[in-house]
């Protein structure tokens, strides 16, 4: 089992998953400012900020069905090429409408890569290792989400927007390169192919996975609001804090937690993780609300990693197990619909709060996502068993 879990193909997928996720995450904290610098109004800047995830949201159900029917390699390759083209669009854009078109292309490519690579990875794992294996997959995604924004902001500060976008292009190109060396091309298994041919109907979402998708959406909202507005939040409150440290700290803590807890992902029930991560997310938002220095910010990053960072992989592996073999692509697409909604609503809700309330209440307002998640679990998952 150990040989299967840590095979060359799986290591390559983990590496590719980091780069495909890091590419758009590097762009995320910069794209609204860049759009404003080439003439976009405040309203258009907001639309551009959430457009990639909105496009991904509408594409995922179709990609999820395709991932259960055709080669995962083929769809992942198409997705990575589209993401590379989108980054080239950012680099050369001189008009906000070019950026809008590039964001739409990026959204389609991101949907293809995220659904196909996670399903590809899952199909290579033995059933009893799905929790820990997808935990490592989720860790690579989360590291990309944490590290890439810090790299992008640093390069932007030193060399400007377009050089940052060039690095994002390199990340997506690395994805194209790495997947060429994966020997298992992710073709549908024989029994699954026959089943799909007999039942060609396209399903939009997996009903059993919808509560899981809602829960990850609720955890993603405060994290993505933080990702989009933490710099502005700290500047507006005149806090003496090194904001560039937040995401690297988050990444280090998350890597440590995921690695040390790897055996627990296959053993502990979902409700244990939900309870612990809810408490952690609550403490993280309280720390960010009260932070006055880097020390408190560190605890904010630590608890945010224990909240959203841990639940992102737990929700994904739970979704796959709930759906069962043959519907893993649909399960992943349903999970990512929830994640996309969280990544879209997070900046939107953050923008509404940032522009209309006293910033001392920014994180207290976001705290409401925690009890809502508990309600969804109680009525949507627990009551079904």
C-alpha positions as CSV (number, residue, x, y, z in Angstrom):
1,X,0.0,0.0,0.0
2,X,2.9,2.4,0.8
3,X,4.3,1.8,-2.6
4,X,1.0,2.6,-4.3
5,X,0.4,5.7,-2.2
6,X,3.7,7.3,-2.9
7,X,4.3,6.2,-6.5
8,X,6.1,8.3,-9.1
9,X,2.8,9.1,-10.8
10,X,1.3,10.4,-7.6
11,X,4.3,12.5,-6.7
12,X,4.1,14.1,-10.2
13,X,0.4,14.8,-9.8
14,X,1.1,16.5,-6.4
15,X,3.8,18.7,-8.0
16,X,1.5,19.6,-10.9
17,X,-1.3,20.3,-8.5
18,X,0.8,22.9,-6.7
19,X,1.7,24.7,-9.9
20,X,-1.8,24.8,-11.4
21,X,-3.2,26.2,-8.2
22,X,-0.3,28.6,-7.6
23,X,-0.8,30.2,-11.0
24,X,-4.2,31.9,-10.5
25,X,-3.6,32.4,-6.8
26,X,-0.5,34.5,-7.6
27,X,-2.7,36.7,-9.8
28,X,-5.7,36.9,-7.3
29,X,-4.3,39.7,-5.0
30,X,-3.0,41.7,-8.0
31,X,-5.6,41.6,-10.7
32,X,-8.0,44.2,-9.3
33,X,-5.2,46.7,-8.7
34,X,-3.8,46.0,-12.2
35,X,-7.3,46.5,-13.7
36,X,-7.6,49.8,-12.0
37,X,-4.2,50.9,-13.3
38,X,-5.3,50.4,-16.9
39,X,-8.6,52.2,-16.5
40,X,-11.2,49.9,-14.9
41,X,-13.8,51.5,-12.6
42,X,-14.2,50.3,-9.1
43,X,-17.3,48.3,-10.1
44,X,-15.4,46.6,-13.0
45,X,-12.5,45.9,-10.7
46,X,-14.8,44.0,-8.4
47,X,-16.3,42.0,-11.3
48,X,-12.8,41.1,-12.5
49,X,-11.8,40.0,-9.1
50,X,-14.5,37.3,-8.8
51,X,-15.0,36.5,-12.5
52,X,-12.5,33.6,-12.8
53,X,-14.2,31.7,-10.0
54,X,-17.7,32.5,-11.3
55,X,-16.7,31.0,-14.7
56,X,-15.2,27.9,-13.0
57,X,-18.5,27.5,-11.0
58,X,-20.5,27.2,-14.2
59,X,-18.0,24.9,-15.9
60,X,-17.4,22.4,-13.1
61,X,-20.5,20.2,-13.5
62,X,-19.7,19.6,-17.2
63,X,-16.0,19.0,-16.4
64,X,-17.0,16.6,-13.6
65,X,-19.1,14.5,-15.9
66,X,-16.3,14.5,-18.6
67,X,-13.7,13.5,-16.0
68,X,-15.6,10.2,-15.4
69,X,-15.8,9.5,-19.1
70,X,-12.5,10.5,-20.8
71,X,-8.8,10.8,-20.1
72,X,-7.9,13.0,-17.1
73,X,-4.6,13.8,-18.8
74,X,-6.4,15.2,-21.8
75,X,-8.7,17.5,-19.8
76,X,-5.8,18.6,-17.5
77,X,-3.6,19.4,-20.5
78,X,-6.4,21.5,-22.0
79,X,-7.0,23.3,-18.7
80,X,-3.3,24.1,-18.2
81,X,-3.0,25.4,-21.8
82,X,-6.0,27.7,-21.2
83,X,-4.5,29.0,-18.0
84,X,-1.2,29.8,-19.8
85,X,-3.1,31.7,-22.5
86,X,-4.9,33.7,-19.8
87,X,-1.7,34.7,-18.1
88,X,-0.3,35.8,-21.5
89,X,-3.5,37.9,-21.8
90,X,-2.8,39.6,-18.4
91,X,0.8,40.3,-19.4
92,X,-0.2,42.0,-22.7
93,X,-3.5,43.7,-21.6
94,X,-3.8,47.4,-22.1
95,X,-7.6,47.5,-21.7
96,X,-9.9,46.2,-18.9
97,X,-12.0,44.2,-21.4
98,X,-8.9,42.1,-22.4
99,X,-8.5,41.3,-18.7
100,X,-12.2,40.3,-18.4
101,X,-11.8,37.9,-21.4
102,X,-8.5,36.5,-19.9
103,X,-10.2,35.9,-16.6
104,X,-13.0,33.9,-18.3
105,X,-10.4,31.7,-20.1
106,X,-8.6,31.3,-16.7
107,X,-11.8,30.2,-15.1
108,X,-12.5,27.4,-17.7
109,X,-8.9,26.2,-17.4
110,X,-8.9,26.2,-13.7
111,X,-12.1,24.2,-13.6
112,X,-10.6,21.6,-15.9
113,X,-7.4,21.2,-13.9
114,X,-8.9,21.2,-10.5
115,X,-11.6,18.6,-11.1
116,X,-9.5,16.3,-13.3
117,X,-6.3,16.3,-11.3
118,X,-8.1,15.6,-8.0
119,X,-10.0,12.7,-9.7
120,X,-6.9,11.5,-11.4
121,X,-5.1,11.4,-8.0
122,X,-8.0,9.7,-6.3
123,X,-8.2,6.9,-8.9
124,X,-4.6,6.0,-8.1
125,X,-5.2,5.6,-4.4
126,X,-6.4,2.5,-2.5
127,X,-9.8,3.2,-0.9
128,X,-8.3,3.0,2.7
129,X,-5.8,5.7,1.8
130,X,-8.1,8.2,0.2
131,X,-8.3,10.4,3.3
132,X,-4.5,10.8,3.8
133,X,-3.7,10.8,0.1
134,X,-6.2,13.6,-0.7
135,X,-4.9,15.3,2.4
136,X,-1.6,15.6,0.7
137,X,-3.3,16.7,-2.5
138,X,-5.2,19.3,-0.6
139,X,-2.0,20.4,1.1
140,X,-0.4,21.1,-2.2
141,X,-3.4,23.2,-3.3
142,X,-3.4,25.0,0.1
143,X,0.3,25.7,-0.1
144,X,-0.2,27.1,-3.6
145,X,-3.0,29.3,-2.2
146,X,-0.8,30.5,0.6
147,X,2.6,30.9,-1.0
148,X,1.7,32.2,-4.4
149,X,0.0,35.5,-3.2
150,X,3.0,36.3,-1.1
151,X,5.4,35.7,-4.0
152,X,3.1,37.7,-6.4
153,X,2.9,40.7,-4.1
154,X,6.6,40.7,-3.4
155,X,7.5,40.6,-7.2
156,X,4.9,43.2,-7.9
157,X,6.4,45.6,-5.3
158,X,9.9,45.1,-6.8
159,X,9.2,44.8,-10.6
160,X,5.6,45.5,-11.3
161,X,2.4,43.7,-12.3
162,X,3.5,42.2,-15.6
163,X,6.5,40.5,-14.3
164,X,4.3,38.8,-11.6
165,X,1.9,37.7,-14.3
166,X,4.9,36.2,-16.2
167,X,5.7,34.1,-13.2
168,X,2.1,32.9,-13.1
169,X,2.5,31.9,-16.8
170,X,5.6,29.9,-15.9
171,X,3.7,28.1,-13.1
172,X,0.9,27.0,-15.6
173,X,3.6,26.0,-18.1
174,X,5.3,23.8,-15.5
175,X,1.9,22.0,-15.1
176,X,1.8,21.2,-18.8
177,X,5.4,19.9,-18.6
178,X,5.0,17.8,-15.5
179,X,1.9,15.9,-16.6
180,X,3.7,14.7,-19.7
181,X,5.7,12.3,-17.5
182,X,2.7,10.7,-15.8
183,X,2.4,7.2,-17.3
184,X,-1.1,6.5,-16.1
185,X,-3.2,8.8,-18.3
186,X,-6.3,8.5,-16.2
187,X,-8.5,6.7,-18.7
188,X,-11.9,5.6,-17.3
189,X,-11.8,2.1,-15.9
190,X,-13.6,-0.5,-17.9
191,X,-16.6,-1.0,-15.6
192,X,-17.0,2.7,-15.1
193,X,-16.9,3.3,-18.9
194,X,-19.6,0.7,-19.5
195,X,-21.8,2.2,-16.8
196,X,-21.4,5.7,-18.2
197,X,-22.2,4.5,-21.7
198,X,-25.5,2.9,-20.4
199,X,-26.3,6.1,-18.4
200,X,-25.1,9.1,-20.5
201,X,-27.3,11.6,-18.7
202,X,-25.4,14.6,-17.4
203,X,-25.7,15.3,-13.7
204,X,-25.0,18.8,-12.5
205,X,-24.3,18.0,-8.9
206,X,-24.1,15.0,-6.6
207,X,-26.9,15.3,-4.1
208,X,-25.0,13.5,-1.3
209,X,-22.1,15.9,-1.6
210,X,-24.0,19.2,-1.6
211,X,-23.9,19.6,2.2
212,X,-20.1,19.1,2.1
213,X,-19.9,21.7,-0.7
214,X,-21.9,24.2,1.4
215,X,-19.6,23.6,4.4
216,X,-16.4,24.2,2.5
217,X,-18.0,27.3,1.0
218,X,-18.6,28.7,4.5
219,X,-15.0,28.0,5.5
220,X,-13.6,29.5,2.3
221,X,-15.6,32.8,2.7
222,X,-13.6,34.3,5.6
223,X,-10.3,33.0,4.3
224,X,-10.8,34.4,0.8
225,X,-12.0,37.7,2.3
226,X,-8.8,37.8,4.2
227,X,-6.8,37.0,1.2
228,X,-8.3,39.9,-0.7
229,X,-8.5,42.5,2.0
230,X,-5.9,41.8,4.6
231,X,-3.4,44.3,3.2
232,X,-6.0,47.0,2.9
233,X,-7.4,46.1,6.3
234,X,-4.1,46.5,8.0
235,X,-3.3,49.7,6.2
236,X,-6.7,51.3,6.9
237,X,-6.3,50.5,10.7
238,X,-2.8,51.8,10.8
239,X,-1.4,48.6,12.3
240,X,2.3,48.1,12.6
241,X,2.3,44.6,11.2
242,X,4.4,42.9,8.5
243,X,1.5,41.7,6.4
244,X,3.7,39.8,3.9
245,X,4.4,37.3,6.7
246,X,0.8,36.1,7.0
247,X,0.6,33.8,4.1
248,X,4.1,32.2,4.5
249,X,3.2,31.6,8.2
250,X,-0.1,30.1,7.2
251,X,1.7,27.8,4.7
252,X,4.3,26.6,7.2
253,X,1.7,25.9,9.9
254,X,-0.6,24.1,7.4
255,X,2.2,21.9,6.1
256,X,3.2,21.0,9.6
257,X,-0.4,20.2,10.6
258,X,-1.2,18.2,7.5
259,X,2.0,16.1,7.8
260,X,1.6,15.4,11.5
261,X,-2.1,14.5,11.2
262,X,-1.8,12.4,8.0
263,X,-2.8,9.1,9.7
264,X,-5.8,10.8,11.3
265,X,-7.5,11.7,8.0
266,X,-8.3,8.0,7.4
267,X,-9.4,7.2,10.9
268,X,-11.4,10.1,12.5
269,X,-15.0,10.8,11.5
270,X,-15.9,14.0,9.6
271,X,-17.7,15.5,12.7
272,X,-14.5,15.6,14.7
273,X,-12.7,17.6,12.1
274,X,-15.7,19.9,11.7
275,X,-15.8,20.6,15.4
276,X,-12.1,21.2,15.8
277,X,-11.8,23.3,12.6
278,X,-14.8,25.4,13.5
279,X,-13.2,26.3,16.8
280,X,-9.9,27.0,15.1
281,X,-11.5,29.2,12.4
282,X,-13.4,31.1,15.1
283,X,-10.2,31.7,17.1
284,X,-8.4,32.8,13.9
285,X,-11.0,35.5,13.1
286,X,-10.9,36.7,16.7
287,X,-7.1,37.0,16.5
288,X,-7.3,39.0,13.3
289,X,-10.0,41.2,14.8
290,X,-7.8,41.9,17.8
291,X,-4.3,41.9,16.3
292,X,-2.0,44.7,17.2
293,X,1.3,43.2,16.3
294,X,3.0,40.3,14.4
295,X,2.7,38.0,17.3
296,X,-1.1,38.0,17.3
297,X,-1.1,37.8,13.5
298,X,0.9,34.6,13.8
299,X,-1.8,33.0,15.9
300,X,-4.4,34.3,13.4
301,X,-2.5,32.5,10.6
302,X,-2.2,29.4,12.8
303,X,-5.9,29.1,13.6
304,X,-6.9,29.9,10.0
305,X,-4.7,27.0,8.9
306,X,-6.5,24.8,11.4
307,X,-9.8,26.0,10.1
308,X,-10.0,26.4,6.3
309,X,-6.7,24.7,5.7
310,X,-7.6,21.4,7.3
311,X,-11.3,21.4,6.2
312,X,-10.4,21.9,2.5
313,X,-8.9,18.4,2.3
314,X,-11.2,16.7,4.8
315,X,-14.3,17.9,2.8
316,X,-12.8,16.8,-0.5
317,X,-12.0,13.3,0.7
318,X,-15.4,13.0,2.4
319,X,-17.1,14.1,-0.8
320,X,-15.3,11.4,-2.8
321,X,-16.1,8.6,-0.3
322,X,-19.8,9.7,-0.2
323,X,-20.1,9.6,-3.9
324,X,-18.4,6.2,-4.5
325,X,-16.3,4.9,-7.3
326,X,-17.5,5.9,-10.8
327,X,-18.8,9.3,-9.6
328,X,-15.5,10.7,-8.3
329,X,-15.3,13.3,-11.0
330,X,-18.9,14.5,-10.2
331,X,-18.1,14.4,-6.5
332,X,-15.0,16.6,-7.0
333,X,-16.9,19.0,-9.3
334,X,-19.6,19.4,-6.6
335,X,-17.0,20.0,-3.9
336,X,-15.3,22.6,-6.1
337,X,-18.6,24.3,-6.8
338,X,-18.7,25.0,-3.1
339,X,-15.1,26.1,-3.0
340,X,-15.7,28.4,-6.0
341,X,-18.7,30.0,-4.3
342,X,-16.6,30.6,-1.2
343,X,-13.8,32.1,-3.3
344,X,-16.3,34.3,-5.2
345,X,-18.4,35.4,-2.2
346,X,-15.4,35.9,0.1
347,X,-14.0,39.0,-1.8
348,X,-17.6,40.2,-2.5
349,X,-18.7,40.0,1.1
350,X,-15.3,41.4,2.2
351,X,-15.7,44.3,-0.1
352,X,-19.2,45.1,1.2
353,X,-18.0,44.9,4.8
354,X,-14.8,46.9,4.0
355,X,-16.7,49.7,2.4
356,X,-19.7,50.0,4.7
357,X,-18.8,49.2,8.3
358,X,-16.3,50.1,11.0
359,X,-13.4,47.9,10.3
360,X,-13.3,46.8,14.0
361,X,-16.4,44.7,13.1
362,X,-15.0,43.2,9.8
363,X,-14.1,39.8,11.3
364,X,-16.9,39.7,13.9
365,X,-19.3,39.9,11.0
366,X,-17.5,37.0,9.2
367,X,-17.8,34.9,12.3
368,X,-21.4,34.0,11.4
369,X,-20.1,31.4,8.9
370,X,-19.0,29.1,11.8
371,X,-22.5,28.4,13.3
372,X,-24.0,28.2,9.9
373,X,-21.6,25.4,9.0
374,X,-22.7,23.5,12.2
375,X,-26.3,23.9,11.2
376,X,-25.6,22.5,7.7
377,X,-23.9,19.5,9.2
378,X,-26.7,18.8,11.6
379,X,-29.5,19.0,9.1
380,X,-27.7,18.0,5.9
381,X,-25.3,15.2,6.9
382,X,-26.0,14.0,10.4
383,X,-29.8,13.7,9.9
384,X,-29.2,11.7,6.7
385,X,-27.5,8.9,8.7
